[in-house]
């Protein structure tokens, strides 16, 4: 049996965001989606995402199988344009891709039960770098396909 790895969720999010043509147009060039950190020579606008919490068995903590996981993911949009129009448009497209779209993250390796935007954490101006930053939080419930059982699937759907 395969083991669950957070890398499966990271790859699924990256694949979804980097392959969407509308988001790539808003970012003006490809390869502007990054995990956690912006590369030193990054071009703007760009997007980062990171998994900040990962809880196994959020519905029954006495279960040790780790089949169903709830992860909190922060998506950050970095823009050097004046105003927030550019970052607002990028945020709207990311929301269209992720919020309530369980099947968007489901692939051959993971099964996504839910993906919900829980809010925009902040929109701020980093005066040192003259960069506008928009931070969004998503809650994702998922499982590795080789590990998922029928009972875990039923529990995940009951708690949506």
PyMOL commands that set and color helices and strands:
alter all, ss='L'
color gray80, all
select helices_A, chain A and resi 6-19+21-26+85-98+102-105+150-158
alter helices_A, ss='H'
color red, helices_A
select strands_A, chain A and resi 33-35+46-56+69-79+110-126+131-144
alter strands_A, ss='S'
color yellow, strands_A
deselect
rebuild
show_as cartoon
